[in-house]
Amino acid sequence: MSDEVSTEAKWYVVHTYSGYENKVKANIEKTVNNRDMHDQILEVAVPLEEVQEEKNGKISKVLRKVFPGYVLVHMIMNDNTWYVVRNTRGVTGFVGPGSKPVPLTDEEVRYLGEHELYSSGYEVGEVVMISDGPMAGNECTITGVDAENQSLSAKIFMMGRETPVELSFSQVKKM
């Protein structure tokens, strides 16, 4: 790796253990926060697509990973960022020949733009609107976020008291 720091951030693909995509994403984001590297590692994403799935005779829309086993990282490649990502638990390496990460081309990034780049974006204490289900139209306050299962815990004020609820990301909208 060169000590030269690129001034332009690019998207890189990181290979993970199967099923660890959301954990890797959360771990990289935690490290970025702890080391204050927001200016070097800009975004971590797991591309998702909405598909229809049948369960118990009901058809519902669910989010499915477009590239299982891979996480996208928008970052400025240098020794520090390479080290942080490469040494994150669950990461097996960057996509590229040998140990040289290869950034995605503009065309590949445009293709990915057609899919939702998963970022929960939800935080504890945030107020969101329930958009689907029997409580649609009500506001609730987030008490916990489960990125692995794409769900959140919240409290909704109803019948004169706060009531805990469990919701999927697809059931809420930011206000």
ZADO-180544 format. One record per residue: x, y, z of N, C-alpha, C, O in turn; residue in one letter. Coordinates in steps of 0.02 Angstrom, whole numbers, padded with zeros to 5 digits, always signed. Layout:
XYZXYZXYZXYZA ...
This chain:
+00042-00059+00000+00000+00000+00000+00044+00062+00000+00097+00064+00032M +00023+00112-00035+00059+00175-00039+00039+00220+00019-00017+00216+00044S +00086+00262+00040+00071+00310+00093+00034+00371+00066+00011+00413+00105D +00028+00375+00001-00006+00431-00030-00081+00428-00014-00113+00376-00020E -00108+00485+00006-00179+00489+00025-00218+00517-00034-00204+00572-00058V -00266+00479-00057-00310+00503-00111-00358+00553-00083-00384+00544-00028S -00371+00607-00119-00418+00657-00095-00489+00642-00117-00536+00677-00096T -00498+00592-00159-00565+00577-00184-00588+00509-00156-00554+00458-00163E -00646+00510-00125-00674+00448-00098-00703+00407-00154-00732+00433-00201A -00695+00342-00148-00723+00295-00197-00758+00239-00160-00746+00228-00100K -00800+00202-00196-00834+00145-00167-00791+00082-00177-00766+00069-00231W -00783+00044-00123-00746-00019-00124-00793-00074-00100-00839-00063-00061Y -00780-00134-00123-00819-00192-00103-00778-00234-00055-00720-00250-00067V -00810-00252+00001-00778-00291+00053-00814-00358+00058-00875-00360+00062V -00775-00412+00058-00804-00479+00065-00810-00495+00139-00764-00482+00178H -00867-00524+00159-00879-00541+00230-00899-00615+00235-00913-00648+00186T -00898-00639+00296-00926-00705+00309-01001-00701+00293-01032-00650+00304Y -01028-00755+00267-01099-00757+00250-01142-00743+00311-01132-00773+00364S -01189-00698+00303-01234-00680+00358-01207-00627+00405-01242-00607+00451G -01146-00603+00393-01115-00554+00437-01117-00483+00409-01088-00437+00438Y -01152-00474+00353-01151-00408+00319-01171-00351+00365-01136-00301+00370E -01228-00359+00400-01252-00305+00443-01207-00295+00504-01199-00239+00528N -01178-00349+00530-01132-00343+00587-01069-00307+00566-01044-00264+00602K -01043-00324+00507-00983-00291+00481-00997-00216+00472-00956-00174+00492V -01054-00201+00443-01074-00131+00433-01075-00094+00500-01046-00040+00506K -01108-00123+00549-01113-00092+00615-01044-00084+00648-01030-00033+00680A -01001-00135+00641-00935-00132+00672-00891-00078+00640-00854-00043+00675N -00894-00073+00574-00855-00021+00540-00880+00048+00561-00840+00093+00577I -00946+00057+00563-00974+00122+00583-00955+00139+00655-00942+00197+00671E -00953+00089+00699-00934+00100+00769-00861+00123+00773-00844+00169+00810K -00818+00090+00735-00747+00108+00734-00737+00179+00706-00697+00217+00732T -00774+00195+00653-00771+00262+00624-00789+00314+00677-00756+00366+00683V -00843+00301+00715-00863+00347+00768-00811+00352+00822-00794+00407+00844N -00785+00295+00845-00736+00294+00899-00671+00328+00881-00640+00360+00923N -00650+00322+00818-00587+00351+00796-00595+00417+00760-00547+00446+00735R -00657+00441+00757-00673+00504+00723-00645+00506+00652-00607+00551+00633D -00665+00455+00613-00640+00448+00544-00694+00465+00492-00691+00440+00436M -00743+00505+00512-00799+00522+00467-00777+00554+00402-00811+00549+00351H -00719+00587+00403-00695+00621+00342-00657+00572+00296-00640+00591+00240D -00644+00511+00319-00608+00462+00279-00651+00403+00258-00646+00379+00201Q -00693+00379+00303-00741+00326+00287-00809+00359+00290-00835+00372+00344I -00838+00372+00231-00897+00414+00227-00963+00376+00235-01011+00401+00264L -00964+00314+00210-01027+00276+00213-01012+00202+00207-00965+00181+00172E -01053+00163+00240-01049+00090+00236-01119+00066+00218-01168+00086+00250V -01125+00023+00167-01192+00005+00143-01197-00070+00126-01148-00102+00107A -01258-00095+00135-01276-00162+00113-01333-00153+00064-01389-00139+00085V -01321-00161-00001-01374-00150-00051-01431-00200-00042-01420-00260-00036P -01493-00174-00042-01552-00215-00034-01600-00203-00092-01598-00151-00125L -01642-00253-00104-01695-00245-00153-01760-00270-00121-01759-00317-00081E -01816-00240-00140-01880-00261-00114-01908-00316-00158-01913-00308-00219E -01926-00372-00127-01955-00428-00164-02018-00451-00128-02027-00438-00069V -02061-00485-00165-02121-00512-00135-02107-00583-00113-02076-00622-00149Q -02130-00599-00053-02118-00664-00024-02183-00691+00005-02223-00653+00033E -02194-00755-00003-02255-00785+00023-02240-00822+00088-02196-00865+00091E -02277-00803+00141-02271-00837+00206-02341-00850+00232-02382-00805+00235K -02354-00911+00251-02419-00931+00278-02477-00909+00233-02529-00888+00258N -02468-00915+00168-02520-00897+00121-02529-00823+00108-02572-00803+00069G -02488-00781+00140-02492-00709+00131-02431-00686+00092-02375-00708+00105K -02441-00641+00045-02386-00612+00007-02367-00546+00040-02409-00503+00050I -02304-00539+00056-02280-00477+00087-02216-00455+00052-02181-00495+00021S -02202-00391+00059-02140-00363+00031-02086-00366+00083-02096-00345+00140K -02028-00392+00064-01971-00395+00110-01909-00369+00074-01906-00367+00013V -01861-00348+00114-01797-00325+00086-01748-00383+00086-01740-00417+00136L -01715-00394+00028-01667-00448+00021-01600-00419-00001-01598-00372-00041R -01546-00447+00024-01479-00423+00006-01467-00437-00069-01479-00492-00092K -01444-00386-00104-01429-00393-00176-01366-00436-00185-01363-00478-00230V -01316-00424-00142-01252-00461-00146-01235-00492-00079-01196-00464-00041F -01264-00550-00063-01249-00582+00001-01174-00594+00008-01141-00617-00039P -01148-00579+00067-01076-00590+00079-01033-00530+00062-00972-00534+00065G -01064-00474+00043-01025-00414+00025-01054-00351+00057-01114-00345+00068Y -01009-00305+00073-01027-00240+00101-00991-00187+00059-00934-00198+00038V -01023-00131+00046-00992-00077+00009-00969-00023+00057-01004-00006+00104L -00909+00003+00044-00881+00055+00087-00860+00114+00044-00819+00106-00002V -00888+00173+00058-00870+00234+00022-00816+00268+00065-00830+00295+00118H -00754+00267+00039-00699+00291+00081-00641+00318+00040-00636+00305-00020M -00598+00354+00074-00535+00376+00045-00485+00322+00064-00472+00310+00123I -00456+00290+00014-00411+00234+00027-00343+00260+00050-00310+00297+00013M -00323+00241+00110-00256+00254+00135-00239+00198+00184-00281+00154+00197N -00180+00200+00212-00160+00145+00257-00206+00138+00317-00222+00082+00337D -00229+00195+00345-00272+00192+00404-00341+00162+00389-00365+00119+00425N -00372+00186+00335-00439+00161+00318-00435+00087+00297-00478+00047+00315T -00383+00070+00259-00374+00000+00238-00369-00044+00300-00401-00097+00303W -00329-00023+00348-00318-00062+00409-00383-00071+00449-00399-00126+00471Y -00420-00016+00457-00482-00018+00496-00531-00067+00464-00559-00110+00499V -00542-00061+00399-00591-00104+00366-00566-00176+00364-00603-00222+00381V -00504-00186+00344-00477-00253+00336-00475-00292+00402-00481-00353+00402R -00467-00257+00458-00463-00290+00523-00528-00288+00562-00528-00300+00623N -00583-00274+00529-00648-00276+00561-00670-00349+00565-00664-00387+00516T -00696-00368+00622-00718-00437+00632-00772-00455+00580-00820-00418+00571R -00763-00511+00546-00810-00534+00495-00789-00518+00424-00818-00544+00377G -00739-00474+00416-00714-00456+00350-00660-00506+00329-00614-00520+00367V -00667-00533+00268-00616-00579+00243-00568-00545+00195-00515-00572+00180T -00587-00485+00171-00542-00448+00128-00578-00402+00080-00640-00404+00075G -00540-00361+00046-00566-00318-00007-00571-00358-00072-00534-00406-00081F -00616-00338-00116-00620-00368-00181-00568-00335-00225-00568-00273-00232V -00525-00375-00255-00471-00350-00297-00415-00401-00298-00414-00447-00257G -00369-00394-00346-00315-00443-00351-00266-00438-00292-00241-00384-00276P -00252-00494-00262-00205-00494-00205-00230-00451-00148-00287-00459-00126G -00188-00407-00125-00207-00364-00069-00223-00293-00093-00226-00246-00053S -00232-00285-00159-00244-00218-00187-00319-00208-00199-00346-00236-00247K -00353-00169-00157-00424-00156-00168-00435-00117-00233-00397-00071-00249P -00487-00135-00270-00503-00101-00332-00570-00065-00323-00620-00097-00305V -00572+00001-00334-00635+00037-00325-00685+00020-00380-00666-00001-00435P -00749+00029-00365-00801+00018-00414-00797+00072-00468-00777+00129-00454L -00816+00055-00528-00817+00104-00583-00880+00146-00575-00926+00129-00538T -00882+00203-00611-00941+00246-00609-01003+00208-00633-01057+00218-00606D -00994+00165-00683-01050+00126-00709-01077+00078-00656-01138+00071-00648E -01033+00046-00619-01054+00000-00566-01090+00038-00511-01139+00013-00483E -01066+00097-00494-01098+00137-00442-01168+00159-00465-01215+00159-00425V -01175+00177-00529-01241+00195-00555-01289+00136-00551-01347+00144-00533R -01265+00075-00566-01306+00015-00561-01329+00006-00489-01388-00009-00476Y -01285+00015-00442-01302+00006-00371-01352+00059-00349-01390+00047-00302L -01351+00117-00380-01398+00170-00364-01470+00149-00377-01516+00179-00351G -01478+00097-00417-01545+00071-00431-01572+00029-00373-01631+00013-00370E -01528+00012-00327-01547-00027-00268-01541+00017-00207-01502+00065-00206H -01578+00000-00156-01575+00037-00094-01510+00019-00059-01496-00039-00047E -01469+00070-00043-01409+00057-00004-01429+00058+00069-01445+00111+00097L -01427+00000+00100-01454-00007+00167-01413+00032+00218-01353+00022+00226Y -01447+00075+00250-01421+00112+00307-01481+00124+00351-01526+00160+00331S -01482+00095+00409-01543+00102+00449-01559+00175+00460-01616+00195+00454S -01508+00215+00475-01520+00286+00484-01563+00302+00545-01577+00360+00557G -01583+00252+00582-01626+00263+00640-01583+00265+00703-01534+00228+00710Y -01602+00309+00749-01564+00316+00811-01611+00314+00870-01669+00334+00865E -01586+00288+00927-01625+00287+00988-01644+00358+01007-01602+00403+01006V -01707+00368+01024-01732+00434+01043-01765+00471+00986-01800+00520+00997G -01755+00447+00925-01784+00480+00866-01859+00465+00863-01881+00410+00879E -01898+00515+00841-01970+00506+00833-01983+00492+00759-01960+00530+00715V -02019+00437+00745-02035+00418+00676-02111+00407+00670-02146+00401+00720V -02134+00405+00608-02205+00393+00594-02214+00320+00573-02177+00295+00531M -02264+00287+00602-02280+00219+00581-02320+00225+00517-02371+00259+00514I -02296+00191+00464-02327+00198+00398-02364+00136+00375-02398+00138+00324S -02359+00082+00413-02391+00020+00391-02413-00020+00453-02381-00017+00505D -02468-00056+00445-02492-00098+00500-02549-00065+00537-02572-00012+00518G -02572-00097+00591-02631-00072+00627-02620-00005+00662-02669+00029+00678P -02558+00014+00674-02545+00078+00707-02521+00132+00659-02494+00183+00681M -02531+00122+00594-02511+00170+00543-02540+00238+00558-02597+00245+00579A -02498+00289+00548-02519+00358+00559-02500+00385+00628-02507+00444+00641G -02476+00341+00672-02455+00362+00739-02380+00374+00741-02342+00343+00705N -02360+00419+00785-02289+00432+00797-02266+00387+00854-02304+00369+00898E -02201+00369+00851-02172+00330+00905-02100+00352+00916-02070+00382+00871C -02074+00337+00974-02005+00355+00992-01963+00291+00994-01981+00244+01028T -01908+00290+00957-01866+00231+00952-01829+00220+01018-01798+00266+01046I -01832+00157+01042-01796+00139+01104-01739+00090+01090-01697+00079+01134T -01738+00061+01030-01684+00014+01012-01686+00000+00937-01739+00001+00906G -01627-00012+00908-01621-00027+00837-01585-00094+00829-01531-00104+00857V -01614-00140+00790-01585-00205+00777-01570-00209+00701-01612-00230+00662D -01510-00188+00682-01491-00186+00611-01490-00256+00581-01508-00264+00523A -01470-00305+00619-01466-00373+00594-01534-00398+00569-01538-00430+00516E -01587-00384+00607-01654-00406+00589-01696-00352+00557-01755-00362+00544N -01665-00295+00543-01698-00239+00511-01762-00220+00547-01815-00212+00517Q -01756-00214+00614-01815-00197+00654-01794-00148+00708-01735-00137+00721S -01845-00119+00739-01831-00073+00794-01884-00081+00848-01940-00103+00835L -01864-00063+00909-01910-00061+00965-01928+00011+00975-01887+00056+00966S -01990+00023+00994-02012+00092+01003-02066+00094+01056-02093+00043+01077A -02082+00156+01077-02138+00166+01123-02187+00213+01089-02168+00264+01061K -02250+00193+01092-02303+00233+01062-02350+00253+01119-02365+00214+01163I -02373+00316+01117-02418+00340+01169-02489+00326+01146-02514+00356+01098F -02522+00281+01182-02591+00265+01165-02629+00245+01228-02600+00216+01274M -02692+00259+01230-02735+00245+01287-02706+00273+01352-02710+00241+01405M -02677+00332+01347-02654+00366+01407-02588+00343+01435-02568+00364+01489G -02553+00299+01399-02487+00277+01424-02442+00256+01367-02464+00246+01310R -02377+00250+01382-02329+00227+01332-02333+00151+01327-02333+00116+01378E -02336+00127+01265-02339+00055+01253-02281+00034+01209-02270+00065+01157T -02243-00018+01228-02187-00039+01185-02213-00076+01123-02261-00114+01127P -02180-00065+01066-02197-00099+01004-02133-00120+00969-02081-00090+00978V -02139-00173+00928-02084-00196+00886-02106-00185+00814-02160-00206+00794E -02064-00152+00774-02080-00135+00706-02022-00151+00660-01964-00148+00680L -02038-00167+00597-01984-00176+00548-01968-00107+00518-02010-00062+00520S -01909-00101+00489-01890-00038+00458-01940-00018+00404-01952+00042+00394F -01970-00067+00370-02017-00052+00316-02083-00025+00342-02124-00001+00303S -02095-00028+00408-02158-00004+00436-02154+00067+00462-02205+00094+00484Q -02095+00098+00458-02088+00166+00485-02057+00212+00433-02023+00190+00386V -02070+00277+00441-02042+00328+00398-02014+00384+00442-02042+00400+00494K -01959+00413+00420-01932+00471+00455-01979+00529+00448-02014+00536+00398K -01979+00572+00498-02024+00631+00495-01985+00692+00473-02013+00746+00468M 
